[in-house]
Structure formats: structure tokens, C-alpha cells
Amino acid sequence: MPELSRFTRKDFIYLEIFMVLILAYFGRLLFTDSTFYARDISQYYRPVKRLAVESVQQGIFPFWNPYISGGMPFFATVQHGLLYPLSVGLFFFPFEWGFKYVLVAQIILTGIGLYFLLSHLGLSRWARCAALPIYVVSGTALSLLNLVTSLQAITWFCFGLLFFQKALSGQRWWQWPILLGLVLACQFYAGQPEIMYFTFLFLFLFGLSTYWSHGLRVGKVLLIAGVLSGLLVGIELLPFKELVQWSSRPANNSIQSLYWALPPKQLGALVWPVTKFSQPPWLKSIYLGIVPLLLCVLAVFKPGKKDDLRRGWITVLLVSAVMALGTNTPIYHFIRFILPGLALIRYPVKFFIFTNLFLVILAAYGWERLEFLCRSRIVKTSVLLIAVISGFYITGRLEQYVPISQAGEQGTLSATLKNLGEYRYGLTPWTYTHVTAVSSDLDSLPDNRRLEDRIRWAMLPNMAMGNHLAILRGYESINLGRFEDFYALLSFQPGPSTSLILDLLGIKYLVSLRTIADPGLTLIEDRGWKIYEKKVTLPRIFLTDEAVNRYNNLSAMMFKLKQSISFTRSAVTQNYTLNSIRIKARAAQAGTLVLGDVYYPGWRAYVDGKETAVFPAYYLFRGIAVPAGEHEVVFTYQPTHFVLGLTVSLVSLLLLSVIFLRSGVKSCV
């Protein structure tokens, strides 16, 4: 961080005032029972974070999530931010209160990082203080409150820029890359490897365009920081890498990257309320305001001697803006071709998060230029008030709150019916239009509420987790390839095979907004929504004498779907937790036990305490061979790369601690 000797009491007073203003700005949220609910907050972030917190509080580390899409790795899905340092705040308060406190803390921390960065750049206190509220009331910053992982990751970007510049311009340059490596690791643990990748990219571009005569040092700094961050996140990076290999993401990214790019016409929303333009994809708004943009113009066209720093900011600003436009510009295809890994980025519009920050930094330079041109404090204060008040008026209406007691109600069928146009996830796009399927294990839930009360969460993706209720289709950033293949059969192969697929998936209840004319279904509830029960369904766990492992490709599975499945219901679940399943099975003869959960490496099975191989059954599920007789079967999930990753991270952290202890932390600050 900047030398504390350069910081006076006024600097700390300004930061304290900034924090007070933030608390006032979000006062309704922080000091009442209101909370966030819009967009991904309700259908993704709140459910998965609640599941993580509740599991840890119960002494269970959530390696696996059995409640969506037939089961998925939980810890390996980095978007959950399980090891993110600030997530510890979720354990000090009731969940809903801790959840919103942590989000607002991110905004405060981003502002502090921006202030320290601008101080290192030598900008005046007025310029630093002007930049903070301009950023906070920008549409992009407020949009991130609904995009939790991106908010958490971008929080550390200004600190990364600060440490990077210190490494290139100061003494003991080798110690600053260590701090930069910690910043990159925090971004990964925040749940956004893309933001970490973008940060590395923009540091490289900024370093070459600003410190071009120190090109070798730029490479050394980034190499040290990159290697260190990779080692520190090994505990999660290795399981994540395995998940990506088993996912369907590479096949879908090229299509999604075409849609999730910023159309050029929407750049007008920078200076006018977003309602006058079509809403930007992914972000709620990109509004910044005419005053900050004019300040940017003052900074860019400042006369005088050559300014390497200004050239660096302009370079990264232009590159980030072009990449945010994505495939709307022909250059993006070329950039995707030459930059490794960029083809895996689904949302080019994410680059605008950096564009917004670079604009704010340039606005701070412009403010300093304004101070030089205008000595009147009244004029300067008026300019700042116009920028902040107009931003507050326009973007302050973007965020919507609901009482904490009603936050979960967004998962009810009635709320979903009202918001059906917005929430399109979790509804199966097959013959039974607008249908959500629910697991058959309702009777095993530790709760005696009526069926419609327990099933109501299913219509909004992932809300069923709160009731420990498994649904057919969840909402995740990464989906397993085998499940996607199997699920596609529901979409494109209606008919008798569809019913068999539902059987294999253990589906007993269907929730629909329309009448379903199917003799295999019985209507058991009709209260605006309709709940159907399948008359015949396979048990979730069954025994068969078939060679189910031969259906290990989709073609063989489709052939099997034209036939029937022979089974005996001689297996019952004794205990089911996130990472383990205990089953009591009685086999009349040697055969195969099929568990209707997704097959994935890392699951191990034990029959009467003796380990046996787990293989794909009917392409998607888990199967094991069992001999005749009565047996106790235990499935446990032990991630294959977790121990190796944990070892790498712990050793790296230990070596890092030794380095700092020997060199002295004071020499770094």
C-alpha cells in the first residue's frame, strides 16, 4: 500500500466520510429488514450461499450439491466463492443480514482501493474524493450488487493496479508481485476466474504502454504474481479444471458470446437513463453521467508534455471498451484468436466493468485538470454535486429491496407466475411446455408440510435447496455435459421415451402452468398451477440384472429408451447427506445397483465396507456391482484432485509466510 507517511489525518477523515455516506446511501438496506432480491440474487447466489453456510455450520464441508440437475460438484464450482476471505462475514450474523452486509462491504473496499491508487498516482485529495462517489452511483457499480461474484472480484482490481505500479517503479520490487499474487488469488476465490484473467490482461497492457522501457520487469512481475496466485488457489483450481472438462461449457460459449456483448447503440446509456435505450445485456445499466465523461475529455486532451501514465489509461480504456462490444466489432474475432482462453469467456460485456473503472480514473485526472483551470470552490463543488445527485437520481432507482421475510417468497408459484417473462430458468422446454419436474423423494423430507407448500419453491431455479428438495433442472454457471445430453432428450424426443427418461431421473411430480393431456399423469392439485403425479415411476435406487454399463454413450442410451427397464425395488436409503449416501440393499441374485444421481469422478462406493468400482449406468447415473444377499452400500464423494490442490496451496502459503517473516512486512509497507 502507499507509504503511510504520505497519508495525513485528512485522508483518513475523507475515507471515514466516504464510509458514512455509503452507510447512508444504503441505509434502508442496512438498518431495516430489507434485502436484495432481483435477478441472480434470488435464483442463484442466495440459495447456494445459504446452502454453503448451513452445511459448514453443521460440520459438513459441501463438496457436492445433490439438489439440482441430478447432483453437481459444489466446491469445484468456484462461482460459489466458498473460500473467499470476506465470506467469513456470513458466519457472524444471521444469514440474510450477513449476506447484505458483505455486499455493501465490497463497495466500501472498492472505494478504499481506488482512493489508495489515486493517491499513489499523485492526484489531489479533491480528485480522489470526487472519484469515489462518481464510481458508487455509476450504473455499472450498482448493477454488480446483483452479480455477486463479479462485485467481489472487481473489488481487488485497484489494489492489484497499485501493487503492480509499485513493483515497476519502487525499490524491493520483488515483494510487490507477492501482494499482487494475493490479489489475483482473492479474485479467483471470489468466484470469477474471468475477472482474474482480465486483470492479468489489463495489467500487461498497462505495463507495456506505460513502462515500455521496463518491459522485462513487467514480464517478471506478472510471472511471479501469476505463478504464486496459481499455487495459492490450487485447492480449488484443480477440482474446477476437472469440472470444466466434464462440463458442456466449451460447446456453448461461442453462441453465448455472440449474445452477451454490448451493442454499440447502447453506449448512449452512458449519459442518459437506460430506459431510453434497450437494456444492456447482463448489466442493469452502464450510466456514468455527462459530467464525469466531460472530465474524461479534459484528461484525455490535456495539453503539455508527453504523459506515459495517461497513455496507459487511454490504452486500457479503449481495449476494454472494444472487448466489451464483443462480436459487434470485427476486431474481437481476431483478439479471440490470439488470446489463449478468451474463447471460454461467455460474456464479453463483463469487460465493461473495467471500462467503467478506467473512466472513473480518467475522470479523477480530469478533475485535477479542472482544479487547474478553475480556482472557484463553488464551481467545483457544484460540478461534483451535479454529477453525484444526477447519478443518484438515475441509478438510485435501479435497486429494489423486499423485506427479508418475503425474500424467499420470490420462489413461490404465485410470484413465479407474475415474473415468468423474466425468470426463464428451471422450466423445461419440451412437449410439456412450462413444466418443472420434482424428485420423487418427497416423503423422505424432514418436514410434514402440505405438498403444494413444499413443492412451491421448484418454479424458481435453486429455491428448492432451501427445503432440501431436488428439482430436475437447476441454475448453474457450469453444467455437466452428460446431464445436458440427457436433458436434451426431454426437449427433442417427446413420446414414450420421454416418460422413461423421467422414470430414470426419479421424477414423480410435475408442476405445470398448462393442462397436460397424458394418461400416465394424474392431476392432484389445481390452484392456478397444476401438480401432476406420475402413475408409474422407477424408484431412485433399484437393482437390475442388466449390463447397464454398456449404455455408456448417447446412441446406446437412445436405443435403450425404445425398450423397457427391468428392476426390483429392493434397496432403500438409510441416510442421505451432501457428500455421502447409505443404502440397505437385498439382491436375490448378483446384479447391478443403480443410483439415480449423476455419475462423476470422485464418487467411491463400498459394499459391506469393501470398496467396489463405480461406473456409468444408463449413460448418466451411478452403478455398482452387488452380489446376492443383503448388503450395506455406502457412496462417498472424495474429490480426486482436492488433496493434491490442498497440499499445493498449504505449502505455497507456508513458503509465503516464511518469506514475509524473513524480509519483514514493514519493508513492504
C-alpha positions in Angstrom: 0.0 0.0 0.0 1.1 3.6 -0.4 3.6 4.9 2.2 1.6 5.8 5.3 3.9 8.8 5.8 2.2 10.4 2.8 -1.2 9.9 4.3 -2.4 12.6 6.7 -5.2 12.8 9.1 -7.3 14.4 6.4 -7.0 11.4 4.2 -8.4 9.1 6.8 -11.1 11.6 7.6 -12.1 11.6 4.0 -12.3 7.8 3.9 -14.4 7.8 7.1 -16.7 10.3 5.5 -16.9 8.1 2.4 -17.9 5.1 4.5 -20.5 7.1 6.3 -22.0 8.3 3.0 -22.1 4.7 1.8 -23.9 3.6 5.0 -26.4 6.5 4.4 -26.8 5.6 0.7 -27.7 2.0 1.6 -29.4 2.9 4.9 -32.7 1.4 4.0 -31.0 -1.9 3.2 -28.5 -1.9 6.1 -30.7 -0.7 9.0 -34.1 -2.2 8.2 -35.2 -5.8 7.4 -34.9 -5.1 3.7 -32.7 -7.2 1.4 -31.8 -7.7 -2.3 -33.9 -10.0 -4.3 -33.8 -9.1 -8.0 -32.2 -11.2 -10.8 -29.5 -13.7 -9.8 -29.6 -12.7 -6.2 -32.7 -14.8 -5.6 -32.3 -17.5 -8.2 -28.7 -18.2 -7.7 -26.4 -16.5 -5.2 -28.7 -16.5 -2.1 -29.6 -20.3 -2.3 -26.1 -21.5 -2.9 -24.5 -19.3 -0.3 -27.2 -20.3 2.2 -26.5 -24.0 1.5 -22.8 -23.5 2.0 -23.2 -21.6 5.3 -25.7 -24.1 6.7 -23.6 -27.0 5.7 -20.4 -25.6 7.3 -22.3 -24.7 10.5 -23.5 -28.4 10.6 -19.9 -29.6 10.3 -20.3 -30.7 6.7 -18.0 -29.3 4.0 -20.1 -29.0 0.9 -18.2 -30.9 -1.8 -21.3 -32.0 -3.6 -24.8 -30.5 -4.3 -27.4 -33.2 -4.7 -30.4 -30.8 -5.1 -30.1 -29.7 -8.7 -29.6 -31.4 -12.1 -29.2 -34.8 -10.6 -26.3 -33.7 -8.5 -23.3 -31.5 -9.2 -19.9 -30.7 -7.6 -20.4 -27.8 -5.2 -16.9 -26.9 -4.0 -15.4 -27.2 -7.5 -17.9 -24.6 -8.8 -15.8 -21.6 -8.0 -18.7 -19.2 -8.5 -20.0 -20.2 -5.1 -17.0 -18.4 -3.5 -16.7 -20.8 -0.7 -13.2 -19.9 0.2 -13.5 -16.2 -0.5 -12.0 -14.4 2.6 -14.8 -11.9 3.1 -17.4 -14.7 3.1 -16.4 -15.2 6.8 -18.8 -12.3 7.4 -21.7 -14.6 6.6 -21.0 -16.5 9.8 -21.0 -13.6 12.2 -24.6 -12.5 11.6 -27.9 -14.2 10.7 -27.5 -15.3 7.1 -29.8 -12.6 5.5 -28.2 -9.8 7.4 -24.6 -11.1 6.8 -25.4 -11.5 3.1 -26.3 -7.9 2.5 -23.5 -6.6 4.9 -20.9 -8.4 2.9 -22.2 -7.0 -0.4 -22.0 -3.4 0.8 -18.6 -4.0 2.4 -17.4 -4.8 -1.1 -18.4 -1.4 -2.4 -16.6 0.3 0.5 -13.5 -1.8 0.0 -13.5 -0.9 -3.8 -13.7 2.8 -2.9 -10.8 2.4 -0.4 -8.7 0.7 -3.1 -9.5 3.4 -5.6 -8.5 6.1 -3.1 -5.2 4.5 -2.4 -4.5 4.0 -6.1 -5.2 7.6 -7.0 -3.1 8.7 -4.0 -0.1 6.7 -5.4 -0.7 8.3 -8.8 -0.2 11.7 -7.1 -3.7 13.1 -7.7 -5.0 15.7 -5.3 -7.4 14.9 -2.4 -10.2 16.7 -4.2 -9.7 14.5 -7.3 -9.6 11.3 -5.1 -12.7 12.4 -3.2 -14.6 13.2 -6.4 -13.8 9.8 -7.9 -15.3 7.8 -5.1 -19.0 9.0 -5.3 -18.8 9.1 -9.1 -18.0 5.4 -9.0 -20.5 4.4 -6.4 -23.5 6.0 -8.1 -22.5 4.6 -11.6 -24.9 2.2 -13.1 -22.2 -0.4 -13.6 -21.2 -0.4 -10.0 -24.8 -0.8 -8.8 -25.5 -3.5 -11.4 -22.8 -5.6 -9.7 -24.9 -5.7 -6.5 -27.0 -8.4 -8.3 -23.8 -10.1 -9.7 -22.2 -11.1 -6.5 -19.1 -12.9 -7.8 -18.2 -10.1 -10.2 -18.6 -7.5 -7.5 -16.3 -9.5 -5.2 -13.7 -9.9 -7.8 -13.5 -6.4 -9.1 -13.2 -5.1 -5.5 -9.5 -6.1 -5.6 -8.6 -4.6 -9.0 -7.5 -1.2 -7.8 -5.3 -2.9 -5.2 -3.8 -5.0 -8.0 -3.1 -1.9 -10.1 -1.5 -0.3 -7.1 0.8 -3.2 -6.3 1.7 -3.6 -9.9 2.8 0.0 -10.3 4.8 -0.2 -7.0 6.6 -3.2 -8.4 7.6 -1.3 -11.6 8.5 2.0 -10.0 9.8 1.3 -6.5 12.6 -0.4 -4.6 12.3 -4.0 -3.4 10.3 -4.6 -6.5 10.1 -8.4 -6.0 7.9 -8.1 -2.9 5.1 -6.3 -4.6 4.4 -9.1 -7.0 3.7 -11.3 -4.0 1.0 -8.9 -2.9 -0.3 -8.8 -6.5 -0.4 -12.6 -6.4 -2.6 -12.4 -3.3 -4.9 -10.0 -5.0 -5.3 -12.4 -8.0 -5.9 -15.3 -5.7 -8.7 -13.3 -3.9 -10.3 -12.7 -7.3 -10.3 -16.4 -8.1 -11.7 -17.3 -4.7 -14.3 -14.6 -5.2 -15.8 -16.8 -7.9 -14.7 -15.1 -11.1 -11.7 -16.6 -12.9 -12.6 -14.4 -15.8 -12.1 -11.2 -13.8 -8.8 -12.6 -12.7 -7.9 -13.3 -16.3 -9.0 -9.8 -17.4 -7.0 -8.2 -14.5 -3.8 -10.0 -15.7 -4.5 -8.9 -19.3 -5.0 -5.2 -18.4 -2.0 -5.1 -16.1 0.1 -6.4 -19.0 -1.3 -3.8 -21.5 -1.0 -1.0 -19.0 2.6 -2.1 -18.1 3.8 -2.2 -21.7 2.1 1.1 -22.7 3.2 3.0 -19.6 6.6 1.4 -18.6 7.6 0.2 -22.1 11.3 0.8 -21.2 10.9 -1.7 -18.3 9.3 -4.5 -20.5 11.5 -7.2 -18.9 10.4 -6.2 -15.4 6.7 -6.1 -16.5 7.1 -9.7 -17.5 8.9 -10.7 -14.3 6.3 -9.1 -12.1 3.4 -10.7 -13.8 5.2 -14.1 -14.0 5.8 -14.1 -10.2 2.3 -12.9 -9.4 0.7 -15.4 -11.9 2.6 -18.4 -10.6 2.0 -17.5 -7.0 -1.7 -17.0 -7.4 -2.0 -20.3 -9.3 -0.3 -22.1 -6.4 -2.4 -20.4 -3.8 -5.7 -21.3 -5.5 -4.6 -24.9 -6.3 -7.0 -26.3 -3.7 -9.9 -25.1 -5.9 -8.3 -24.7 -9.2 -7.6 -28.4 -9.8 -11.2 -29.5 -8.9 -12.5 -26.6 -11.1 -10.3 -27.7 -14.0 -11.8 -31.2 -13.7 -15.3 -29.8 -13.6 -14.7 -27.8 -16.8 -13.5 -30.9 -18.6 -16.8 -32.7 -17.7 -19.0 -29.7 -18.4 -20.8 -28.5 -21.5 -19.3 -25.0 -21.4 -16.9 -25.1 -24.4 -19.7 -26.1 -26.8 -22.0 -23.3 -25.6 -19.6 -20.4 -25.3 -19.3 -19.4 -29.0 -23.1 -18.9 -29.1 -23.4 -17.1 -25.8 -20.5 -14.8 -26.6 -22.5 -13.6 -29.6 -25.4 -12.6 -27.5 -23.8 -11.3 -24.3 -21.9 -8.4 -25.9 -22.6 -4.7 -25.6 -24.4 -3.3 -28.7 -22.8 0.0 -29.9 -26.1 1.8 -29.8 -26.3 1.2 -26.1 -23.2 3.3 -25.4 -25.7 6.2 -25.3 -26.8 4.9 -21.9 -23.6 6.2 -20.5 -25.2 9.7 -20.5 -28.9 9.1 -20.4 -31.2 6.8 -18.3 -31.2 3.3 -19.6 -34.9 3.4 -20.1 -34.4 5.4 -23.3 -32.3 2.6 -24.7 -32.7 -1.1 -24.8 -31.2 -2.5 -21.6 -27.6 -3.6 -21.8 -27.1 -7.4 -21.6 -26.1 -8.8 -18.2 -25.8 -5.3 -16.6 -28.8 -3.3 -15.5 -27.2 0.0 -16.6 -23.9 1.5 -17.8 -24.8 5.0 -16.8 -21.9 7.3 -15.8 -23.2 10.8 -16.5 -22.3 13.7 -18.7 -20.2 15.4 -16.1 -17.8 12.5 -15.5 -17.5 11.9 -19.2 -16.6 15.6 -19.8 -14.0 15.3 -17.1 -12.6 12.3 -19.0 -12.4 14.5 -22.1 -10.4 17.1 -20.1 -8.0 14.3 -19.0 -7.5 12.8 -22.5 -7.0 16.1 -24.3 -4.8 17.7 -21.7 -2.1 19.8 -23.4 1.5 19.8 -22.3 4.4 17.3 -22.2 4.0 13.6 -23.0 2.4 11.7 -20.2 3.1 7.9 -20.1 0.5 7.3 -17.4 -2.2 9.0 -19.4 -1.3 6.9 -22.5 -1.6 3.8 -20.4 -5.1 4.6 -19.1 -6.3 5.5 -22.6 -4.9 2.2 -23.9 -6.6 0.0 -21.4 -9.8 2.1 -21.7 -10.0 1.6 -25.5 -9.1 -2.1 -25.3 -11.7 -2.8 -22.6 -14.4 -0.9 -24.5 -13.7 -2.8 -27.8 -13.7 -6.1 -26.0 -17.0 -5.2 -24.2 -18.6 -4.7 -27.6 -17.5 -8.2 -28.4 -18.6 -9.7 -31.7 -20.2 -6.3 -32.7 -16.7 -5.3 -33.8 -14.7 -7.4 -36.3 -11.5 -7.0 -34.2 -13.0 -9.2 -31.4 -12.7 -12.3 -33.6 -9.0 -11.6 -34.1 -8.5 -11.0 -30.4 -10.2 -14.3 -29.5 -7.9 -16.0 -31.9 -4.7 -14.6 -30.5 -5.5 -14.6 -26.8 -5.5 -18.1 -25.2 -8.5 -18.9 -23.1 -10.6 -16.0 -24.3 -12.9 -18.3 -26.3 -14.1 -19.7 -23.0 -15.4 -16.3 -21.9 -19.2 -16.3 -22.2 -19.9 -12.6 -21.5 -17.8 -10.1 -23.4 -19.9 -7.3 -21.7 -18.0 -8.1 -18.5 -15.1 -6.1 -19.9 -17.3 -3.0 -19.3 -16.7 -3.4 -15.6 -13.1 -2.4 -16.3 -14.2 0.3 -18.8 -16.2 1.9 -16.1 -13.3 1.9 -13.6 -10.9 3.3 -16.2 -13.4 6.1 -17.0 -13.7 6.9 -13.3 -9.9 7.1 -13.0 -9.7 9.3 -16.0 -12.4 11.5 -14.5 -10.2 11.9 -11.5 -7.4 13.2 -13.8 -9.9 15.5 -15.4 -11.0 16.8 -12.0 -7.4 17.7 -11.3 -7.3 19.5 -14.7 -10.5 21.3 -13.7 -8.8 22.5 -10.5 -6.0 24.0 -12.5 -8.4 25.7 -14.9 -10.9 26.9 -12.3 -10.0 28.2 -8.8 -13.5 28.7 -7.6 -14.5 26.2 -5.0 -18.2 27.0 -5.5 -17.9 26.0 -9.2 -16.0 22.8 -8.4 -18.4 21.8 -5.7 -21.4 22.5 -7.9 -19.9 20.3 -10.7 -19.4 17.4 -8.2 -22.9 17.8 -6.7 -24.4 17.8 -10.2 -22.5 14.6 -11.1 -23.4 12.8 -7.8 -27.0 13.9 -7.5 -27.9 13.1 -11.1 -26.2 9.7 -10.7 -28.1 9.1 -7.5 -31.4 10.1 -9.1 -30.9 7.9 -12.2 -29.2 4.8 -10.8 -30.7 5.0 -7.3 -33.9 3.6 -8.8 -32.2 0.6 -10.2 -32.0 -1.3 -6.9 -35.1 -2.9 -5.5 -35.5 -4.3 -2.0 -38.0 -6.5 -0.3 -38.4 -7.4 3.4 -36.3 -10.3 4.5 -39.4 -12.2 5.5 -40.6 -12.1 1.9 -37.3 -12.7 0.1 -38.0 -16.4 -0.1 -41.5 -15.7 -1.4 -39.9 -15.0 -4.8 -39.7 -18.7 -5.1 -43.5 -19.3 -4.8 -45.5 -20.4 -7.7 -47.6 -17.2 -7.5 -44.5 -14.9 -7.7 -43.1 -17.0 -10.5 -46.3 -16.8 -12.5 -46.1 -13.0 -12.2 -42.4 -12.9 -13.2 -42.5 -15.7 -15.7 -41.3 -13.5 -18.5 -38.1 -12.6 -16.6 -37.3 -15.9 -14.9 -36.9 -18.4 -17.8 -34.7 -20.9 -16.0 -35.9 -24.1 -14.5 -38.7 -24.5 -17.0 -38.3 -27.5 -19.3 -38.6 -26.5 -23.0 -40.1 -29.8 -24.1 -43.6 -31.1 -25.0 -44.9 -30.4 -21.5 -44.5 -26.6 -22.0 -43.6 -24.6 -18.9 -43.1 -27.6 -16.7 -40.8 -28.1 -13.7 -40.1 -31.7 -12.6 -39.5 -32.5 -9.0 -37.8 -35.5 -7.4 -39.9 -38.4 -6.1 -38.3 -38.4 -2.7 -40.9 -36.0 -1.2 -41.8 -38.5 1.5 -38.2 -38.6 2.8 -38.1 -34.8 3.6 -37.8 -33.9 7.3 -41.0 -31.8 7.1 -44.7 -32.6 7.1 -46.0 -29.5 5.2 -48.6 -30.0 2.5 -47.3 -31.0 -0.9 -48.1 -27.7 -2.5 -46.3 -25.8 0.2 -43.2 -27.9 -0.1 -43.2 -28.0 -3.9 -43.8 -24.3 -4.4 -40.1 -23.4 -4.4 -39.5 -25.5 -7.5 -40.6 -22.9 -10.1 -37.7 -20.5 -9.4 -34.4 -22.2 -10.0 -32.4 -23.3 -7.0 -35.0 -22.1 -4.5 -35.8 -25.7 -3.7 -32.5 -26.0 -2.0 -34.0 -24.2 1.0 -36.4 -27.1 1.5 -33.8 -29.7 0.6 -35.9 -30.6 -2.3 -34.3 -31.9 -5.5 -35.5 -30.5 -8.8 -34.9 -31.7 -12.3 -33.2 -28.6 -13.6 -31.2 -26.2 -11.5 -29.5 -22.9 -12.4 -25.7 -23.1 -12.5 -22.9 -21.3 -14.2 -21.4 -24.6 -15.4 -23.5 -27.7 -16.2 -22.3 -31.2 -16.6 -22.1 -32.4 -20.2 -23.7 -35.8 -19.6 -26.7 -34.3 -17.9 -27.1 -31.7 -20.7 -27.1 -34.5 -23.3 -29.6 -36.5 -21.3 -31.8 -33.4 -20.6 -31.8 -32.7 -24.4 -33.6 -35.9 -24.9 -36.5 -34.4 -22.9 -36.5 -31.4 -25.2 -36.3 -33.2 -28.6 -37.5 -36.7 -28.1 -41.1 -36.5 -26.7 -43.2 -39.6 -26.6 -42.8 -42.9 -24.8 -39.0 -42.4 -24.4 -39.7 -39.1 -22.6 -41.7 -41.0 -19.9 -38.8 -43.4 -19.5 -36.3 -40.6 -19.1 -38.4 -39.1 -16.3 -38.5 -42.6 -14.7 -34.7 -42.9 -14.8 -34.4 -39.4 -13.3 -36.6 -40.4 -10.4 -39.3 -37.8 -11.3 -42.7 -38.4 -9.7 -44.3 -34.9 -9.6 -44.7 -32.4 -12.5 -45.6 -28.8 -11.9 -47.2 -27.1 -14.9 -48.9 -23.9 -15.8 -50.9 -25.6 -18.5 -53.1 -28.7 -18.7 -51.2 -31.8 -19.6 -53.1 -34.4 -21.5 -51.2 -37.6 -20.7 -52.8 -40.8 -19.4 -49.7 -41.5 -17.4 -50.3 -38.5 -15.2 -52.9 -37.8 -12.5 -53.8 -34.2 -11.6 -53.6 -34.0 -7.8 -53.7 -30.2 -7.3 -55.0 -27.3 -9.3 -54.7 -23.8 -7.7 -53.7 -21.7 -10.6 -50.7 -24.0 -11.1 -51.2 -27.7 -11.6 -49.4 -30.6 -9.9 -49.4 -33.9 -11.7 -48.3 -37.2 -10.3 -46.8 -39.9 -12.5 -48.8 -43.1 -12.1 -45.7 -45.3 -12.6 -42.2 -44.3 -11.8 -38.9 -46.0 -11.2 -37.5 -45.8 -7.7 -34.5 -43.6 -7.3 -32.4 -46.6 -6.2 -33.1 -50.0 -7.8 -31.5 -53.4 -8.6 -31.3 -54.9 -12.1 -29.6 -57.9 -13.7 -28.9 -55.9 -16.9 -25.4 -54.9 -18.1 -26.2 -51.3 -17.6 -22.6 -50.1 -18.2 -22.8 -50.9 -21.9 -25.1 -47.9 -22.3 -22.1 -45.6 -22.0 -22.8 -43.4 -25.0 -25.8 -41.4 -26.1 -26.6 -43.6 -29.1 -26.8 -46.7 -27.0 -28.9 -44.9 -24.5 -31.4 -43.7 -27.1 -31.7 -47.3 -28.4 -32.4 -48.5 -24.8 -35.1 -45.8 -24.4 -37.1 -47.7 -27.0 -37.2 -50.6 -24.7 -38.2 -51.1 -21.0 -36.1 -51.5 -17.9 -36.3 -54.5 -15.7 -35.8 -53.7 -12.0 -36.6 -54.8 -8.5 -37.2 -52.3 -5.7 -35.1 -54.0 -3.0 -32.9 -51.0 -1.9 -33.8 -48.2 0.4 -31.9 -45.1 1.5 -30.9 -45.0 5.2 -29.1 -41.8 5.2 -28.5 -39.1 2.6 -26.2 -36.1 3.1 -24.3 -33.8 0.7 -21.3 -36.0 0.4 -22.5 -39.5 1.3 -25.3 -41.9 0.8 -26.0 -45.0 2.9 -28.2 -47.7 1.3 -29.6 -51.0 2.5 -29.9 -53.4 -0.4 -31.2 -57.0 -0.7 -30.3 -58.7 -4.0 -32.0 -62.0 -4.9 -29.1 -62.6 -7.3 -25.9 -60.9 -8.4 -26.6 -57.8 -10.4 -26.3 -54.0 -10.6 -27.4 -51.4 -8.1 -28.4 -48.2 -9.9 -28.4 -44.9 -8.0 -30.3 -42.2 -10.0 -27.7 -39.5 -9.3 -25.2 -38.2 -11.9 -22.0 -40.1 -12.4 -18.9 -38.1 -11.8 -15.3 -38.9 -10.9 -14.6 -38.8 -7.2 -17.6 -40.9 -6.1 -16.5 -44.1 -4.4 -18.7 -47.0 -3.3 -18.3 -49.6 -0.5 -20.3 -52.8 -0.2 -20.2 -54.1 3.4 -17.1 -52.0 3.9 -15.2 -53.2 0.8 -14.6 -50.8 -2.0 -16.1 -51.5 -5.4 -15.9 -49.8 -8.7 -18.4 -47.1 -9.6 -19.3 -47.0 -13.3 -21.8 -45.0 -15.5 -25.2 -46.7 -15.5 -27.5 -45.8 -18.4 -25.1 -43.2 -19.6 -25.8 -40.7 -16.8 -26.2 -42.4 -13.4 -24.0 -44.3 -10.9 -23.9 -48.1 -10.9 -22.1 -50.7 -8.9 -22.0 -54.5 -9.0 -23.6 -56.2 -5.9 -23.5 -59.9 -5.1 -26.6 -61.8 -4.0 -27.7 -61.3 -0.4 -28.3 -58.4 1.9 -25.7 -55.6 1.9 -25.0 -52.2 3.3 -23.9 -49.9 0.5 -22.2 -46.6 1.1 -21.4 -43.9 -1.6 -19.0 -41.2 -0.6 -17.7 -38.2 -2.6 -14.0 -37.7 -2.3 -12.8 -35.2 -5.0 -10.0 -36.7 -6.9 -7.8 -33.5 -7.1 -8.7 -31.9 -3.7 -5.9 -33.4 -1.6 -3.3 -32.5 -4.2 -4.6 -29.0 -4.5 -4.8 -28.6 -0.8 -1.2 -29.7 -0.4 0.0 -27.2 -3.1 -1.9 -24.3 -1.6 -0.8 -25.0 2.0 2.9 -25.4 1.0 2.7 -22.2 -1.0 1.1 -20.3 1.9 3.7 -21.6 4.3 6.6 -20.5 2.0 5.0 -17.1 1.5 4.7 -16.7 5.3 8.4 -17.6 5.7 9.4 -15.0 3.0 7.4 -12.3 4.7 8.7 -13.1 8.2 12.3 -13.1 7.0 12.1 -9.9 4.9 9.8 -8.1 7.3 6.4 -6.9 6.5 7.3 -3.3 7.3 9.7 -3.2 4.4 6.7 -3.8 2.1 4.5 -1.0 3.5 
